[in-house]
Amino acid sequence: MSAKHPNIPILMPDQLRADSMSCAGHPQIKTPNMDLLASEGVRFSKAFTVCPICMPARASFISGIYPHNHGMWTNAGQLPARDETLFQHLQASGYYVAYIGKSHYYPHGGFHLRDMEAYMHDRGIDYIHETTGPWATVTTDSYMT
């Protein structure tokens, strides 16, 4: 890790309440790895989502645009090609961007996730190691499932 380009891990879990980590004060749940990350980085304790649904929330996070502006209101659609993303800005600043896990920036179903790698590269992601959520694994192929 260089001082000019420190690593920026972004964790985006679905359905994780703010108080569901011991570092957030939960008296019974033990989350030592999340606590370590929080102690060495930044924990946004007053953040909230612009949408309680996966795809619109993720699209808003990477685009900085509200759902009524990017057009994704449900778990359908995808960000328009013209919309800039956080990842493109990181690339422009000299970062190599990797995505590991479920992106859900487009609907999963009926194809192999590698078919969408060009779309993901256009969003500003250099390395893609993508999988689906639990329900989409029934109809979507991935080398991780």
JOCOR-V937285 format. One line per field, one symbol per residue. phi: phi as a letter, one per 30 degrees, with the letter a starting at -180 (. if undefined). Layout:
phi->???
//
This chain:
phi->.cddbddbdccbddhcdeccbddcjddcdcbdddddeddcbbcddcdbcdadceddddddddcicdedcdiccbdaiaddedddbeddddedcjdcccbbjddhcadcliaceddcdddddddjcdcbbcbcddddddcbcadcc
//
